[in-house]
Amino acid sequence: MAMKEDIGDTMISNPRGLPLEAHYKVDPADNVTGYKAFEAGKFGFRRDEYFAYISTPKGTHTMSVDAFLRALMRDVAWGFFYGTVNFDPVFGTTNFYGEVDMFYGALNEAYTSEGRDYVERFRADELMAIFKEMVSDWTNEGFDPFAAPRETGVPWGTKNGDNDDAVSRQRVTARRMVGMPGDTPLRTDASGFPVNTMFDDVAQDQPEVHAEPGFEAEVQAFNLFGYLSRSDVTWNPSVCSVVKDSLFCPTTEEYILPVEHGNDRCEWFIQLSDQITWNIKDGVTGRPKAVVAMKAGDVACMPADIRHQGFSPKRSMLLVWENGSPKVPDLIREGKAPNVSVQF
């Protein structure tokens, strides 16, 4: 039976009727590896020199620790993001905006067909706290899970310092537009954002804005390509302009999107430069559906019932256009809104 729990002003869908878990535990550092182990509900997490291990009542899952940390970093930075963040085909989280499902095999038909899937529900702020402590403890000095592989050190080995400056970055979330008075500032050399070497040919000049008197705080323009050329992270769409529920979230992409993102609403992609190849799978079963190669100037809409993972051989620029309305996920689940933006 479907349930809804009122969390503040947000209605939370709970189709499985899951109880909210409240058990959290952090074990002391291991005498051999130096890393702490973590528990959230009946999920357990530990790492060694090469791998992350996720234990559940239905089984244990192993991931390469670099892939796990890159995915964990996005889940933390995005606040569990829109919909589902699949760390890989087995493990991940689904955001219900105030509450979060953490799952093992629940979106993999091989697991569900054999009854090997497992899901628990958590309050988002409580699970986020344990995830933040985990990514901090498991990230060694010199490794940046936000960076492209060529730009950072390695995550391997026993515990060796930390990189809290990297894992505690704040995602850009402009209230109106980057560069507006009192809003997110432009990126400059002086503010610690040099041009990335992949974008050293991108022009850095800014448009001139001549506002009528009294409208100086209402009119703004900036060089988006120049702004993106100074991004110090990859695969991290940040809100750069807002018009009601319409959010422009541009980002730079290099190597592999560390997660398979299953959205709970339609999501528009506009390829601004170079090329990204997207592997598209069914959102529930994980079955392959399509491969989409997007070159500069291409536009695509990712439906609400799929998951996608991108591959970018060269650092590229992508504009992600989101409808941030909190009503959309329930409208789609109730059949009152379509999974696609355009029907032919």
C-alpha positions in Angstrom: 0.0 0.0 0.0 1.4 3.4 -0.9 2.1 5.8 1.9 2.9 9.5 2.1 4.5 11.1 5.1 4.4 14.9 5.5 7.9 16.2 6.1 7.5 20.0 6.6 6.0 21.3 3.4 7.0 18.4 1.3 4.9 15.3 0.6 7.2 12.2 0.7 6.2 9.2 -1.5 6.8 5.8 0.2 5.4 3.2 -2.2 6.9 0.3 -0.3 5.7 1.4 3.1 9.2 1.3 4.4 9.9 2.2 8.0 12.4 4.9 8.6 15.8 3.5 9.8 17.6 5.2 12.6 20.6 3.1 13.4 24.0 4.6 12.6 27.4 3.5 13.8 31.0 4.5 13.1 33.6 1.9 14.1 37.2 2.9 15.1 39.9 2.9 12.5 41.1 -0.5 11.5 44.5 -1.4 12.9 45.7 -2.6 9.5 44.2 -0.2 6.9 43.6 2.8 9.1 40.1 3.3 7.8 36.9 3.5 9.8 33.9 1.3 9.1 30.3 2.6 8.9 26.8 1.3 9.4 23.5 2.8 8.4 20.5 0.6 9.3 21.5 -2.9 8.2 23.9 -1.6 5.5 27.6 -1.9 6.4 30.5 -0.2 4.7 34.3 -0.8 4.9 37.3 -0.4 2.7 40.8 -1.8 2.3 43.6 -0.7 0.0 41.7 -1.3 -3.2 38.0 -2.0 -2.6 34.9 -0.8 -0.9 32.6 -3.5 0.6 28.9 -3.0 1.1 27.2 -5.6 3.3 23.4 -6.2 3.6 21.1 -8.9 4.9 20.8 -10.2 1.3 24.5 -10.3 0.5 27.8 -8.4 0.1 28.8 -6.2 -2.8 32.3 -5.1 -3.8 33.3 -2.0 -5.8 36.7 -0.6 -6.8 37.3 2.1 -4.2 38.0 4.9 -6.7 34.6 4.3 -8.4 32.8 4.1 -5.1 34.4 7.4 -3.9 33.6 9.2 -7.1 30.0 8.1 -6.9 29.8 8.8 -3.2 31.2 12.3 -3.7 28.4 13.1 -6.2 25.7 11.8 -4.0 27.0 14.0 -1.2 27.6 17.1 -3.3 24.2 16.8 -5.0 22.2 16.2 -1.9 21.1 12.8 -3.4 20.1 14.7 -6.6 16.9 14.2 -8.6 15.7 10.6 -8.5 18.2 7.8 -8.4 22.0 7.8 -8.1 23.2 4.3 -9.1 26.7 3.9 -7.9 26.9 0.9 -10.3 24.2 -1.7 -11.5 23.7 -3.0 -7.9 24.0 -0.3 -5.2 22.6 3.2 -4.9 20.2 5.7 -3.5 16.8 7.2 -4.5 15.8 10.7 -3.3 12.4 11.3 -1.9 13.3 14.9 -0.8 13.5 14.6 2.9 13.8 10.9 2.9 16.1 8.6 0.9 16.0 4.9 -0.1 19.3 3.1 0.0 19.2 -0.1 -2.1 21.0 -3.3 -3.0 20.0 -4.9 -6.2 16.5 -3.3 -6.2 16.9 -1.8 -9.7 18.6 -4.9 -11.2 16.3 -7.6 -12.6 18.8 -10.4 -11.9 18.6 -9.6 -8.2 14.9 -8.8 -8.0 13.9 -12.0 -9.9 15.7 -14.1 -7.3 14.5 -12.1 -4.3 18.1 -10.9 -3.6 17.2 -7.2 -3.5 17.2 -5.1 -0.3 16.0 -1.6 0.5 15.9 0.6 3.6 14.6 4.1 4.0 16.4 6.9 5.9 15.9 10.5 6.8 18.0 12.4 4.3 19.9 14.6 6.7 20.9 11.6 8.9 22.1 9.4 6.0 23.9 12.5 4.5 25.9 12.9 7.8 27.2 9.3 7.6 28.0 9.7 3.9 30.0 12.9 4.5 32.0 11.3 7.3 32.7 8.3 5.1 33.9 10.3 2.0 36.1 12.4 4.4 37.7 9.4 6.1 38.2 7.2 3.0 39.7 10.0 0.8 43.4 10.1 1.1 45.7 13.1 0.7 46.3 13.9 -3.0 43.1 12.2 -4.3 40.2 14.4 -5.5 37.1 12.4 -6.3 35.7 15.4 -8.2 38.7 15.6 -10.6 39.4 13.9 -13.9 41.9 11.0 -13.5 44.7 13.0 -15.1 44.3 15.8 -12.6 44.5 13.9 -9.4 46.4 11.3 -7.4 45.3 7.8 -6.5 42.9 6.6 -3.8 44.7 3.3 -3.2 46.6 2.1 -0.2 46.2 2.4 3.6 45.0 5.6 5.3 47.2 8.5 4.4 45.9 12.0 5.5 42.8 13.5 3.9 41.6 15.9 1.3 38.8 17.7 3.1 39.2 20.8 1.0 38.2 18.8 -2.0 35.4 16.7 -0.6 33.7 19.7 1.2 33.4 21.9 -1.9 30.0 23.6 -2.0 28.0 23.1 -5.2 27.1 26.3 -7.0 23.5 27.1 -6.5 22.7 30.6 -7.9 19.4 32.1 -6.7 18.9 34.1 -9.8 22.0 34.1 -12.0 25.8 33.9 -11.6 27.3 37.4 -11.3 24.1 39.1 -10.0 24.7 41.4 -7.0 24.8 39.3 -3.8 24.6 36.0 -5.8 27.2 33.4 -6.8 30.3 35.3 -8.2 32.0 34.9 -11.5 35.2 32.7 -11.5 38.5 34.4 -11.9 42.2 33.8 -11.4 42.0 35.9 -8.2 39.2 33.8 -6.7 41.2 30.6 -7.3 39.7 29.4 -10.6 42.3 29.4 -13.3 41.4 28.3 -16.9 41.6 24.5 -17.3 44.3 23.4 -19.7 41.7 21.7 -21.9 40.0 25.0 -22.4 43.0 27.4 -22.9 41.6 28.5 -26.2 38.3 29.7 -24.8 37.8 33.5 -24.9 37.6 35.1 -21.5 36.1 38.5 -22.5 32.8 39.5 -20.8 29.7 41.1 -22.3 29.1 44.8 -21.5 25.8 45.4 -19.6 24.3 48.9 -19.7 21.3 48.9 -17.4 18.8 51.7 -17.2 19.1 53.6 -13.9 17.3 51.7 -11.1 17.7 48.4 -12.8 21.4 47.7 -12.2 20.6 44.8 -9.8 18.1 43.3 -12.3 20.1 42.9 -15.5 23.0 40.6 -15.9 25.0 38.8 -18.6 28.2 36.7 -18.4 30.4 34.6 -20.6 29.1 31.0 -19.9 31.9 29.4 -21.9 34.5 31.4 -20.0 32.8 30.5 -16.7 32.8 26.8 -17.5 36.4 26.9 -18.7 37.4 27.7 -15.2 35.5 24.8 -13.6 37.7 22.8 -11.2 35.4 19.8 -11.1 33.9 17.3 -13.5 30.4 15.8 -13.8 28.9 18.3 -11.3 26.0 20.3 -12.8 25.6 23.5 -10.8 22.7 25.9 -10.9 23.8 29.0 -12.8 20.5 30.6 -13.6 16.9 30.3 -12.2 13.6 31.3 -13.7 10.9 30.0 -11.3 11.3 26.1 -11.6 13.5 26.3 -14.7 17.1 25.6 -13.8 20.1 25.9 -16.1 22.8 23.6 -14.7 25.9 23.7 -16.9 28.9 21.5 -16.2 32.2 20.2 -17.6 32.7 16.5 -18.3 35.8 14.4 -18.7 36.3 10.6 -18.5 33.2 8.8 -17.1 30.1 10.0 -15.2 30.8 8.2 -12.0 27.1 7.1 -11.6 24.2 5.9 -13.6 21.7 8.6 -13.0 18.0 7.6 -13.0 16.0 10.8 -13.1 12.5 11.2 -11.7 11.6 13.8 -14.3 12.6 14.6 -17.9 16.0 16.2 -18.2 17.3 18.1 -21.2 20.9 18.0 -22.4 22.4 20.6 -24.7 26.0 19.7 -25.8 28.0 22.9 -25.9 31.3 21.6 -27.0 33.1 18.4 -28.1 31.3 15.0 -27.6 29.7 12.8 -25.0 28.5 9.3 -25.6 25.6 8.2 -23.4 24.7 4.6 -22.5 21.0 4.5 -21.8 19.3 1.8 -19.7 15.9 1.0 -18.4 15.5 2.8 -15.1 14.0 -0.2 -13.3 15.6 -3.3 -14.8 18.9 -1.9 -16.0 18.4 -3.4 -19.5 20.3 -1.5 -22.2 18.0 0.7 -24.3 20.2 2.9 -26.5 23.5 4.6 -27.1 23.4 8.3 -27.8 26.4 10.2 -29.3 26.0 13.9 -28.7 28.2 16.4 -30.5 28.4 20.1 -30.1 25.1 21.7 -30.9 23.1 18.5 -30.3 20.0 18.5 -28.0 18.5 15.5 -26.2 15.8 14.8 -23.7 16.4 12.1 -21.2 13.1 10.5 -20.3 12.0 10.0 -16.6 12.0 6.2 -16.8 15.7 5.6 -17.8 19.1 5.8 -16.3 22.1 7.3 -18.2 25.9 7.3 -17.9 28.2 9.5 -20.0 31.6 9.0 -21.5 33.6 12.1 -22.6 37.1 11.5 -24.2 37.9 15.2 -24.0 36.8 17.7 -21.4 33.6 19.0 -22.8 30.8 21.5 -21.8 27.3 20.4 -21.2 24.2 22.3 -20.3 21.7 20.4 -18.2 18.2 21.9 -18.1 16.1 20.8 -15.1 12.5 21.4 -14.1 13.0 21.8 -10.4 9.3 21.6 -9.4 8.8 19.3 -6.4 5.4 18.3 -7.9 6.8 16.5 -11.0 7.9 13.2 -9.5 4.5 12.4 -7.9 2.7 13.6 -11.1 4.8 11.1 -13.1 4.3 8.3 -10.6 0.5 8.9 -10.6 0.3 8.9 -14.4 -0.6 12.6 -14.5 2.5 13.6 -16.4 4.4 11.8 -19.1 7.9 10.2 -18.9 8.9 12.1 -22.0 8.7 15.8 -23.0 7.6 15.2 -26.6 5.5 12.4 -28.1 5.7 11.8 -31.8 
